[in-house]
Amino acid sequence: MQLYRHHSSVPSDGRGAVVAVGNFDGVHRGHQAVIEIARAKAKELGAPLGVLTFEPHPRLFFQPDQPPFRLTAFRTKARLLQTLGVERLYCLPFTRRLAGLEAADFIAEVLTAGLGLRHVVVGDNFRFGRKRGGDPALLERAGKSAGFGTTVVRRVGGSLAEAYSSTQVRSYLADGNPTRAALMLGRYWEIEGRVRHGAKRGRTLGFPTANIPLRPSLLRPAYGVYAVRAALEEATSESRVWFPGVANLGIAPMYGYDEPLLETFLFDYSGNLYGRHLRIALVDYLRPEQRFETVEALTAQMASDCEKARQTLVWEDWRGDWPAGPFVRRGAPPGEGVAPTSGS
């Protein structure tokens, strides 16, 4: 996948793509539907498949002091888009100047003169330009004059009566419901990062953990204990193995961390993980965090958590990577029939 960080001075071989446009935070099933429609149009036109997105997330640009909300850091989003077969990723810096462009100027300067797009695919809730003044109808009209086509992915009804939405995914994770979030994402939601040294209390208790701090802008899901799967991010997709485990996410009330930490105990791994980059998929929420009066009570509860996690994970054998792997619980209710959108 070719990455372009600006819309100016794009070489000739980087122009002429069919692109899906949006923030694509989470790359959920609605986003995937928009990208799939763009793929079909790219095949029809004999053009490369691209995605146009923005960093930082516009919401973070306009409201920098709000609580962390992002489902995917840029690194994660780029990997997911590449897995979907996106050939070109146009990631534009969301600056004050870009935010201040009128919608018509965004079309003329960025989409036409800058990127020379062949076709644009957006959801029907797509808004762009200064004060969100542009909408799909304007994009369709202006595109005809500028020489590119536009496809708007309309909302559809369904048995669940629930649109695929980054906002809804955030809500499910905040409520401690990673299974419902996974049904919207098409995979389990992950936290990833480099394993750091900690106080090594887990080792003395018989449960050594791999500790990963949460990125400052990443969503804080419900604090508590989760059944998880973990994989070394450096491994190739073909050889990656997801190890079962249990993790505590939060501030550990018994010890009072200043910042939330993900502490993961892997059942079937004995190697040294310090300094390695781990991907941790939250599979099931077991219980909230709690404070224990004694170390003995803590270790007894940890043993119980491990047993519950093993019962949850025993039927799975994850090998490979999304979307090839079974990232949604078998037997879970279907997620079809809801509205694909390219929202935030």
MIZA-642555 format. One record per residue (C-alpha): residue number from 1; residue in one letter; x, y, z. Coordinates in steps of 0.05 Angstrom, whole numbers. Example, Ala and Ser with C-alpha at 12.3 -4.5 7.8 and 13.67 -1.06 7.14 Angstrom:
<nodes>
{1; a; {246; -90; 156}}
{2; s; {273; -21; 143}}
</nodes>
This chain:
<nodes>
{1; m; {0; 0; 0}}
{2; q; {27; 68; -20}}
{3; l; {20; 123; 32}}
{4; y; {12; 197; 12}}
{5; r; {16; 248; 68}}
{6; h; {-4; 310; 28}}
{7; h; {-50; 328; -29}}
{8; s; {0; 374; -63}}
{9; s; {56; 351; -108}}
{10; v; {27; 281; -116}}
{11; p; {65; 246; -171}}
{12; s; {28; 225; -234}}
{13; d; {28; 151; -214}}
{14; g; {-8; 171; -149}}
{15; r; {-66; 205; -184}}
{16; g; {-129; 177; -216}}
{17; a; {-153; 131; -161}}
{18; v; {-222; 112; -138}}
{19; v; {-226; 131; -65}}
{20; a; {-271; 120; -5}}
{21; v; {-270; 183; 38}}
{22; g; {-280; 188; 113}}
{23; n; {-248; 184; 181}}
{24; f; {-254; 108; 184}}
{25; d; {-242; 105; 259}}
{26; g; {-248; 31; 276}}
{27; v; {-254; 8; 204}}
{28; h; {-320; -24; 223}}
{29; r; {-367; -63; 178}}
{30; g; {-400; 1; 152}}
{31; h; {-332; 28; 132}}
{32; q; {-316; -39; 100}}
{33; a; {-381; -35; 59}}
{34; v; {-362; 34; 33}}
{35; i; {-292; 9; 14}}
{36; e; {-322; -53; -19}}
{37; i; {-365; -9; -64}}
{38; a; {-304; 33; -80}}
{39; r; {-267; -32; -98}}
{40; a; {-322; -52; -147}}
{41; k; {-320; 17; -180}}
{42; a; {-243; 15; -183}}
{43; k; {-247; -52; -219}}
{44; e; {-299; -25; -267}}
{45; l; {-256; 36; -284}}
{46; g; {-190; -1; -283}}
{47; a; {-164; 46; -229}}
{48; p; {-128; 37; -163}}
{49; l; {-168; 30; -99}}
{50; g; {-154; 85; -49}}
{51; v; {-177; 113; 18}}
{52; l; {-175; 187; 36}}
{53; t; {-173; 202; 110}}
{54; f; {-146; 254; 159}}
{55; e; {-98; 258; 218}}
{56; p; {-109; 279; 271}}
{57; h; {-182; 259; 274}}
{58; p; {-222; 324; 261}}
{59; r; {-260; 314; 326}}
{60; l; {-193; 315; 364}}
{61; f; {-172; 377; 325}}
{62; f; {-236; 416; 344}}
{63; q; {-243; 388; 415}}
{64; p; {-172; 373; 440}}
{65; d; {-193; 371; 513}}
{66; q; {-247; 318; 508}}
{67; p; {-236; 248; 538}}
{68; p; {-199; 197; 494}}
{69; f; {-245; 168; 441}}
{70; r; {-205; 138; 384}}
{71; l; {-217; 65; 366}}
{72; t; {-156; 60; 322}}
{73; a; {-90; 97; 323}}
{74; f; {-64; 114; 253}}
{75; r; {-16; 55; 252}}
{76; t; {-73; 6; 267}}
{77; k; {-120; 39; 217}}
{78; a; {-69; 36; 162}}
{79; r; {-56; -38; 176}}
{80; l; {-130; -54; 173}}
{81; l; {-139; -16; 108}}
{82; q; {-80; -52; 78}}
{83; t; {-111; -119; 99}}
{84; l; {-174; -98; 61}}
{85; g; {-133; -91; -3}}
{86; v; {-129; -15; -5}}
{87; e; {-73; 4; -53}}
{88; r; {-66; 78; -38}}
{89; l; {-77; 113; 29}}
{90; y; {-82; 189; 25}}
{91; c; {-75; 213; 97}}
{92; l; {-81; 289; 97}}
{93; p; {-57; 330; 157}}
{94; f; {-120; 361; 187}}
{95; t; {-93; 431; 198}}
{96; r; {-127; 498; 211}}
{97; r; {-121; 514; 138}}
{98; l; {-154; 449; 115}}
{99; a; {-209; 457; 167}}
{100; g; {-222; 528; 140}}
{101; l; {-230; 508; 67}}
{102; e; {-299; 520; 39}}
{103; a; {-331; 456; 13}}
{104; a; {-324; 478; -60}}
{105; d; {-251; 496; -49}}
{106; f; {-238; 427; -17}}
{107; i; {-266; 394; -79}}
{108; a; {-226; 439; -127}}
{109; e; {-160; 440; -89}}
{110; v; {-156; 372; -56}}
{111; l; {-199; 323; -96}}
{112; t; {-189; 352; -165}}
{113; a; {-124; 391; -172}}
{114; g; {-87; 355; -116}}
{115; l; {-106; 282; -123}}
{116; g; {-138; 280; -192}}
{117; l; {-189; 229; -170}}
{118; r; {-230; 187; -218}}
{119; h; {-287; 171; -171}}
{120; v; {-307; 184; -98}}
{121; v; {-348; 139; -52}}
{122; v; {-379; 167; 12}}
{123; g; {-433; 150; 61}}
{124; d; {-497; 191; 60}}
{125; n; {-478; 223; 126}}
{126; f; {-412; 250; 98}}
{127; r; {-400; 324; 112}}
{128; f; {-339; 364; 93}}
{129; g; {-311; 434; 86}}
{130; r; {-314; 494; 133}}
{131; k; {-368; 485; 186}}
{132; r; {-387; 420; 152}}
{133; g; {-419; 459; 95}}
{134; g; {-411; 406; 42}}
{135; d; {-454; 344; 34}}
{136; p; {-460; 286; -16}}
{137; a; {-508; 325; -60}}
{138; l; {-457; 381; -69}}
{139; l; {-402; 329; -81}}
{140; e; {-444; 297; -136}}
{141; r; {-458; 364; -171}}
{142; a; {-387; 390; -166}}
{143; g; {-358; 323; -186}}
{144; k; {-394; 324; -252}}
{145; s; {-364; 392; -269}}
{146; a; {-295; 372; -243}}
{147; g; {-293; 306; -282}}
{148; f; {-300; 254; -227}}
{149; g; {-359; 210; -208}}
{150; t; {-391; 202; -140}}
{151; t; {-425; 143; -107}}
{152; v; {-465; 155; -43}}
{153; v; {-477; 94; 0}}
{154; r; {-548; 100; 25}}
{155; r; {-574; 76; 92}}
{156; v; {-614; 12; 92}}
{157; g; {-661; -18; 143}}
{158; g; {-650; -84; 179}}
{159; s; {-674; -131; 232}}
{160; l; {-628; -102; 284}}
{161; a; {-650; -30; 267}}
{162; e; {-580; -7; 285}}
{163; a; {-530; 27; 240}}
{164; y; {-457; 8; 239}}
{165; s; {-426; 66; 276}}
{166; s; {-361; 84; 309}}
{167; t; {-401; 119; 363}}
{168; q; {-440; 55; 377}}
{169; v; {-376; 14; 380}}
{170; r; {-348; 63; 431}}
{171; s; {-411; 57; 472}}
{172; y; {-409; -19; 472}}
{173; l; {-336; -20; 494}}
{174; a; {-349; 32; 548}}
{175; d; {-406; -12; 574}}
{176; g; {-362; -74; 578}}
{177; n; {-393; -109; 518}}
{178; p; {-335; -128; 471}}
{179; t; {-378; -181; 437}}
{180; r; {-429; -130; 411}}
{181; a; {-371; -85; 391}}
{182; a; {-339; -142; 353}}
{183; l; {-404; -155; 314}}
{184; m; {-400; -83; 289}}
{185; l; {-326; -84; 276}}
{186; g; {-323; -153; 243}}
{187; r; {-266; -170; 290}}
{188; y; {-250; -163; 364}}
{189; w; {-226; -95; 385}}
{190; e; {-152; -92; 401}}
{191; i; {-103; -53; 444}}
{192; e; {-32; -55; 419}}
{193; g; {34; -29; 443}}
{194; r; {104; -45; 467}}
{195; v; {111; -86; 530}}
{196; r; {145; -46; 585}}
{197; h; {176; -65; 652}}
{198; g; {131; -58; 712}}
{199; a; {133; -71; 787}}
{200; k; {135; -147; 771}}
{201; r; {82; -161; 825}}
{202; g; {48; -211; 778}}
{203; r; {111; -253; 775}}
{204; t; {114; -259; 851}}
{205; l; {40; -279; 852}}
{206; g; {50; -333; 799}}
{207; f; {16; -293; 743}}
{208; p; {71; -256; 704}}
{209; t; {40; -202; 661}}
{210; a; {58; -164; 598}}
{211; n; {44; -91; 613}}
{212; i; {22; -42; 559}}
{213; p; {3; 31; 574}}
{214; l; {-56; 59; 536}}
{215; r; {-43; 111; 483}}
{216; p; {-66; 180; 506}}
{217; s; {-119; 188; 451}}
{218; l; {-144; 116; 452}}
{219; l; {-213; 101; 479}}
{220; r; {-217; 76; 551}}
{221; p; {-264; 15; 550}}
{222; a; {-296; -9; 614}}
{223; y; {-243; -22; 667}}
{224; g; {-240; -93; 690}}
{225; v; {-217; -164; 674}}
{226; y; {-223; -192; 603}}
{227; a; {-212; -258; 569}}
{228; v; {-163; -241; 513}}
{229; r; {-122; -266; 455}}
{230; a; {-53; -238; 443}}
{231; a; {-4; -240; 385}}
{232; l; {64; -213; 370}}
{233; e; {53; -158; 319}}
{234; e; {120; -169; 286}}
{235; a; {102; -240; 263}}
{236; t; {77; -250; 192}}
{237; s; {3; -259; 180}}
{238; e; {14; -330; 157}}
{239; s; {51; -351; 220}}
{240; r; {17; -308; 273}}
{241; v; {-12; -348; 331}}
{242; w; {-61; -316; 380}}
{243; f; {-46; -340; 450}}
{244; p; {-103; -345; 501}}
{245; g; {-99; -304; 564}}
{246; v; {-132; -260; 616}}
{247; a; {-120; -185; 625}}
{248; n; {-135; -131; 675}}
{249; l; {-148; -63; 644}}
{250; g; {-150; -3; 690}}
{251; i; {-116; 29; 750}}
{252; a; {-112; -32; 796}}
{253; p; {-149; -4; 857}}
{254; m; {-107; -46; 905}}
{255; y; {-44; -9; 880}}
{256; g; {-73; 56; 852}}
{257; y; {-39; 67; 785}}
{258; d; {-36; 139; 761}}
{259; e; {-53; 119; 689}}
{260; p; {-92; 60; 662}}
{261; l; {-51; -1; 644}}
{262; l; {-66; -66; 607}}
{263; e; {-35; -124; 645}}
{264; t; {-40; -189; 606}}
{265; f; {-24; -259; 631}}
{266; l; {-15; -309; 573}}
{267; f; {-32; -382; 588}}
{268; d; {12; -416; 536}}
{269; y; {72; -370; 527}}
{270; s; {138; -372; 565}}
{271; g; {184; -327; 525}}
{272; n; {210; -258; 542}}
{273; l; {161; -205; 518}}
{274; y; {196; -142; 544}}
{275; g; {204; -92; 488}}
{276; r; {161; -133; 440}}
{277; h; {100; -103; 405}}
{278; l; {37; -140; 426}}
{279; r; {-34; -139; 398}}
{280; i; {-86; -155; 451}}
{281; a; {-157; -172; 428}}
{282; l; {-212; -162; 481}}
{283; v; {-256; -223; 473}}
{284; d; {-301; -224; 535}}
{285; y; {-313; -180; 596}}
{286; l; {-308; -222; 659}}
{287; r; {-317; -172; 716}}
{288; p; {-303; -100; 738}}
{289; e; {-240; -81; 775}}
{290; q; {-243; -89; 850}}
{291; r; {-200; -76; 911}}
{292; f; {-177; -136; 953}}
{293; e; {-160; -133; 1027}}
{294; t; {-105; -186; 1023}}
{295; v; {-57; -214; 972}}
{296; e; {-87; -283; 983}}
{297; a; {-156; -258; 963}}
{298; l; {-126; -226; 901}}
{299; t; {-90; -289; 879}}
{300; a; {-152; -331; 891}}
{301; q; {-193; -284; 847}}
{302; m; {-138; -285; 793}}
{303; a; {-141; -361; 791}}
{304; s; {-217; -358; 784}}
{305; d; {-210; -306; 728}}
{306; c; {-161; -351; 691}}
{307; e; {-210; -409; 695}}
{308; k; {-267; -367; 668}}
{309; a; {-223; -341; 612}}
{310; r; {-202; -412; 593}}
{311; q; {-274; -433; 589}}
{312; t; {-289; -375; 543}}
{313; l; {-229; -386; 498}}
{314; v; {-222; -461; 497}}
{315; w; {-262; -472; 433}}
{316; e; {-221; -424; 393}}
{317; d; {-157; -437; 353}}
{318; w; {-136; -371; 322}}
{319; r; {-83; -373; 269}}
{320; g; {-69; -322; 215}}
{321; d; {-99; -253; 217}}
{322; w; {-163; -214; 206}}
{323; p; {-204; -220; 163}}
{324; a; {-183; -293; 154}}
{325; g; {-186; -311; 228}}
{326; p; {-249; -325; 269}}
{327; f; {-252; -256; 302}}
{328; v; {-325; -260; 320}}
{329; r; {-351; -311; 370}}
{330; r; {-383; -372; 337}}
{331; g; {-458; -374; 346}}
{332; a; {-463; -299; 358}}
{333; p; {-525; -265; 329}}
{334; p; {-515; -241; 258}}
{335; g; {-497; -169; 244}}
{336; e; {-526; -164; 174}}
{337; g; {-582; -117; 154}}
{338; v; {-556; -54; 185}}
{339; a; {-535; 10; 151}}
{340; p; {-466; 19; 122}}
{341; t; {-440; 89; 133}}
{342; s; {-373; 125; 129}}
{343; g; {-384; 163; 193}}
{344; s; {-333; 181; 246}}
</nodes>
